[in-house]
Amino acid sequence: MSEFKLKHWDDVKTFKDEGEQVTKFVFTKEDAVVETVLYRYPTYMERTVICHSVMSGCPMGCRFCGTGDFFVRNLTKDEMLEQVDYALWYACQELQLDAVNWTSTPNDIEKLQIMSMSMGEPMLNKNVDKVYRTLHWLYPNAALLMSTSAPDVDYEWFFTLAEDVPTVGMQFSVHESTDEARNKLIPFEKKLTLTQMAAKGTEFAVRTNRKPFFNYCAGEHNSSPFDAMNLEVDFNPKIWEATVSVICEQDSTGGAKSNQHQKDLAAKFSEHLVKLGYNVRVFDPAGQDTIGGGCGQLWFVQDWMKQNPEKARPSCGAGKEKVGAPVIPIIPIGGIKKGELQVFAAGTGGKSLWDSVVATSDKITKVRSEQDVASYAMTELGELMEEIIINSGRSYKKPGKDGVVGEAVDVIICMVDLIRRHNPKLTETDIVEIARRKCSKWEHNDARENAERRQPGQGWTDYGT
């Protein structure tokens, strides 16, 4: 195996997850530490993806990122390029190619993607311009993707780069459907609003004739149909492509974790976006629950930051609440008492179904009529009917991930939103009283129909009532 001689880093450590086809590298030197991630899908020659860092740490303070609490410095052009070179060299060693071939082999890869989306904010490091121009010269077939959390800075240098280099793409890390929620997730103050981000992406599309992407981490709190509709207000499906990511949440040790529930949330939210006309891909960072394959999750880097306080300055996110375990239904000991229809959220003390849906309905800024909501409810009702047919064994299709219950809840959410649109003054008490009267009428009608159906000799028992 040939040797790679580091010139711009002192050391590199390798963390490999063979089962997930992902390898992570940690580069260190006296005054910096960074991560680089290498993926293969399913082989390096078919598709290779490299996510490199542009900073050591990051000043944006994103609460889902393991390194969001600290910022060290921007990386130089050479420090970024050497991450990519090392990852490509490593891939060629895996392919058992010798040192002579490794620099030319990347041009034979069917699909090579190099992304600035590991550690750091690329729009705050203009050295990315030189890196992308060099990479395009070395690997003209490689797709180059810049993923930004959208700081409010001058974007002209990047637009000029994208005009000059035809393989450059642009992605915005949106992650929330309202500015209020996004401000909590990304506490960096000088950043673009959702509307401003959409305008920048549209400018990119006009100047390059290439579609921008927005990335969205679908969680328990932000993956409703209304969140999707809210995004549509700013992000025109005819202009934008969508990426829905499985949340890289931290466990109690600061490492990354993933579970099927999070994957299902991402898949379901992508369905909402598809209904609105978006082209969508679901991204589940391989290896995130074993080696921290997601952004800034590797414990080694987080430990380096803590061990070097004189170099790692606190970011705007330092000390703020991290994105923790997902909100999940919690049933009190003894179950739920009759008449108490509750949906409980961890750490919130519990909210009623009405309160939960109304709170979401009120935060969605998209203007929608009662007819709009009713139309969407009919779509959800159709999906519910399909699940019922599948469940009864009268269809060749397999059950969906939501099943009958999940689709029924979607219908309920739409109906509560419709009521809220129709009369925002109605309270939960009002609705409960209306429901009580209707349930009483339902029981009365049922008793009357039973009495009318009772006929002697028909198998009914007449109790003389």
N, C-alpha and C positions, 0 to 999 in steps of 0.2 A: 504494500500500500504506500503511495507516495506521501510525502510530507508537505503540509501547508505551513509556511513560515509567516507568522503574524508580523506585520510592520507597524500597525497603528493601535494594536491592543496588546496587553501584556499576557493575557491568559484567556482561554475559552473552555467552558465546561459544557458537557453534552448530557441532555436528559431525553431519553428515548422511550416512546411507547409504541412498540411494534404492532400491538393489536389495533391501535387506532391510526397507524400509518403516519405518525407525526413525531418530529424531533424538535426539541427546543435547545437553543444555544445561549449561554450567558457569557458575554464578553466583559472583561474587567481590566482596569488599569488604575493607577494610583488615585485618579480624581473622577472616575466615572464607572458606571455599570449599566449594561443594556441587555435586552433580550432580542432574539431573532427566532422565528418559528418557520419550520420547513414541513410542508405537507406533500404527500403524493396521492394521486387519485386515478386509478389504483396503483399505477406504477409511475416512476419519475418520467419515463419517456412519453407517457400518455398525457399526464398533466402534473406539473410541478408548481406549487404556490409557495412564495417566500414573503413573510411579513417581517419587515425590518423596522428598527427604531430610528427616530430622528432626534431624540433627546434622551438624556439620562434623567429619569423621573419625568414629571410633567406639571406645569403650573395650572392646568385647567381644573384640577381637583375633582374629577368625576368620581362619584361615590361608589360605583361598581368596580372601579379599577384598583388593584392591589397597590399600585405605586402612585395613586392619586393624591397621597398626603405629602409627597416630597418632590422637589425639583432641584436638580444639580446644575445642568447647563445644556446648551445646544451642542449637537455633534457636528464635527467637521465633515466636509465632503468625503474625505478618505476614510473616516471612521464609519460612515454609512456604507460606502462601497465595499469595504472589507467584510462587512456582515453578509452582504449578498454573495460576494466571491467565495467566502468560506462555506456558505450553505450550498452553493452550486458544486464546489469541490467535494463536499461531503456526499452529495447525491451521486456524483460520478464514481466515488469510491464504492458506494453501495452497488453501483452497476458494474463494479470491478473493471473500471477503465483506468488506464495509466495516466501519469502526470502530463504526458504530452497531449492527450486528447481532451482533458477536462475543460479547457477554456473554449474549445470549439463545439463541444457536444451540446451545450444549451441551445444553440441555434437549430438543433435537430429535434428538440422536444416539441411534441405536437402542440401543446398548449402551456406556455410559460407565463406566469403572472407574478409580478413583483409589486408589493403593496407597502405603502408607508402607513401602517396601521397597527404597529405593535406598541411601543412606548413613545410618548411625545406628540405634540401638536405640529404637524408639518407647515401650517400657515404661519407659524411663529418662527420658522427656521428657513430662511431664503436659500440656504445651502442646498435645499432639495432641488432647486432649479438646476444646479450644476450636476447633481447626482442623476437626475432623470435624463439630461442631455447625454451624459456619459453612458448610462445604461442603454439608451436607445442606439448609440453608436456601436456599443459592444454586442447588443442582442436586439437587433431591429425588429424581430418578431415578437418580442416580449410585450405583454400588456402591462402598463404602469398605472397603478391606481393610487391616487392621493385621497385619504379619508380624513376629513376635518370635523372638529366639533364646532366650527364656525366662530372663531374670535372675530371681533369687529376691527379688521385691519384692511390694508390695501390688498386687493385681489388681482390687480392688474398684472403683476409679474407672473402669477400662475396662469392667467388667461392667455398671456403672450406665449408662455411655454407650451400650453395646450394647443395653440394655433400652429406653433412650429413643429411640435412632435405629435404625429397623428395617432400614436398608441397611448396617449395619456388620458386617463379617465378621472372623474371627480365624484366623490361620495360624501354626503353630509351625515354625520351622526345625529339623528333627530331624537329618537328614543322615547319621546313623550308627545302627546297630541295637543298640549297647551303650553304656553310659555311659563305659566306659574309652576307647573309640575317640572318642567325642564330646568328651571332655575334652581330647584332643590337638588336635582340629580347632577347638574353641572354648575357649581356655584361661581365659576369665573364670571365676573360682573360684565366685563366689556366683550359681550358676544352678540351675535345677530339674533333677532327674533325669528320665529318660524316664517313669517311673511318675508322678512329680509333674506333669509336663507333661500326661500323659493325664488326670489328675484335673482340672486346670484347664480343659482342653478340654471335658471332660464337664460341668463346671459351666456353661461357656458355653452348651452345647447345652441343658441343662435350663432355664436362665434365659431363653434367647432363642428356643428352638425352632428354632434354625438349626445346621447341622452345622459343626464346625470343620474346618480343613484341617491336614495336616502336609505339609511340603515335604522332599524327600529327594533329595540329589545322588548319583546312582548312579555309582560309580567301579569300577575294576578289583577293589578289595579288599572292597567292601561290597554287592555286587549278586547274591549267591547266593540260591537258594531258602531257605536257612536264615536269612539276614538278613531276608527277608520274613516268615518264620514267627516270628522273634524280635520284630519290630514288632507282630505280631498279638497278642502276649501283653498289651501295654499299650493298644494303639490298636484298639479294637473296630471292625470294619468297618461295623457297624450304626450307629455314631455318627460315625465319621470319614470324610472325603473325603481322597484322596491326590493329591499333585502330585509327579511325578518330574521332576527338572530335569537337563538336560545340564550337566555340570560346566563352569564358566567357569574354566579353568585359565590360569595365567600362562605366557607364553613367556619366553625368556631376556632380553628387554628389559623385562619387567614388564608387558607388555601382555597382552591376552586372546587365547586361541586356542580353536578348537573343531575337531573332526574327526569323520568318520563313525563311527569306533570308539566315541567317547564317546556319540554319538547312539544307536548300536546297544545299548550297555550300558543306557542309560535305557529304551529300548523293551523290552528283554528283562526288565528288572526290573519294569516295569509289568505285564508278563504274569504274573509270579509273584504280584504283588499282586492282580490280577484273579481269579486262581484261588482266592485266599483270601476273595473277596467284596467287595473294595474297588471303589468308583468311582474311576477313575484318569485323570488327564490328564498328558501329557508336555509339559514346557515347555522349549523351546530358545530362550534369549534372542537375539532377532534382532540382528545386527550386532556380536556379541561378538568376532568375529575380525577386524573391520575398524575399528570405532570404539570398541570396549570397551563393548558394549551391556549387559554383565552388571554385577552389583553392584560398585560401587567400583573398576572396572577401568581407567578412563580415565587415561592417563599424565599428562595435564595436572594433574589433582588430586594425584596422587602426587608430582609434581614440586613443586607448591606447598607441600606438607607438608614436603618436604626443604629447600626454600628459606626456610622460616619456622620454624626450630627453637624460637624463643622463644614462638611461638603454638601449635605442634603438639607436644603432649606425647606421649612414648612410651606406647603402650597396653600391656596385659599380654601382648600377642602380639609386641611388638617383639623382634627378634632370634631368634625361634623359626622353625623350618623352614617354608617356604611349601609349599603344595600345588603340586607341579611337574608334570612330564610324567607321563602315565599309565604304570602298570606294563604292559609288553608282553612277549610271549615273545621271548627272545633265543637264537638258535642259535649255539653256539660255532663258530669256524672249523674246518672239517673235519667238521662235523656231530656227531651223537650216536652214541657207540659202542654196539654191540650189548649189550643188557642194562641200559643206563643210561636208564631212562625218567625224564626230568627236565623240570620246568617252571621256567624261569629268570625271575627278576624283576629288573628293573634296579636295580643298587645293593645287592642283598641277598646276592650270592654264590651264589644258586641254592638252591632247595628241591626235594625230591622231590615227586612227585604226592601220595604218601601223606601226607607231612608237611604239605603245603599244605592238603589237605582236612581232615586231623585237627585242625590248628590252628584252622580255621574252625569245625569241628564242636564243639570244646571251648569256644569263646567264645560259642556260641549258648546262651542261658539258657532258652529255651523247653523245657518238659518235653514229651518226645515218646517214645512207645513204639516198639518195633521194628515194630509193625503200622502206626503212623503213617508211619514212614519208608518202609516197603514199599509202602504205599498211594500215597504221593507218587511213588515210583519207578515204579509201574505207570502213573501219569499221564504221566511223562516217557517211558516206554517206548512208550506209545501215540503220543506226538508224534514219537518217532524212527521208528516204523513208518510214520506218515503221510509223513514226509520221504523215506523209502526208496521208497514208492509213487510219490510225486511225481517223484523222481529217475529212476525207471524209465520215466516217461512214461505211467503208467497212471492219472493223475489230471488233472483240468482246473485244479487249483489251482496257484498259483505257489509256488516254494520259499520257506520261511521264512528269516529273517535268519540263524538259527543253522545251518540246513542239517543234513545227516546228521551231520557231525562234532560240531557244537555240541550237538545233542540227545543224541548218544552220550556226550559228556562229562558232560552232566547226569545220565545214568543211572549213570555211573561214580561221580560225586560222591555220589549217593544210596546206592550200594552200599557205599562206604567208610564213610559215616556209619552205615549199618546195622550193619556189622561193629563199629564203635566203640561203638554202643549195646549190642550183644550182649556184647562182651567188651573192655572198655577196656584190659585188660592186654596185649593183643596188640601186638607191635611190627611195624615194617616188615619186619624180618628174618624174623619168624614168617610174615608174609603172603607174602613172596618164596619161602620154603621150601614153603609150601602150593601156591603157584602153580607152582613148579618141578615138584613131584610131579604135579600135575594136567596140566601141559603134557607131561610124559613119558608119562603115561597116554594123553593125546590122540594123541601121535605113534604110540604102540604100537597103539592101536585103528585109527588110520588105515592103518597098514602092514598090519594083519591084514585089514581090509576090502578093501584093494586086492588082496591076495593071493587073497581069496575071490572077487573079481569077475573075476579073470583067467581067461579061457576061450580055448582055441585057436580061432583064426579070428575072434575078436571084436575084433581090432585091438590086442590087448595084446602086449607083448614079454615072453617068458618068459626071464628071465636065470638060471634054475635055482636061485632062492633060495627 
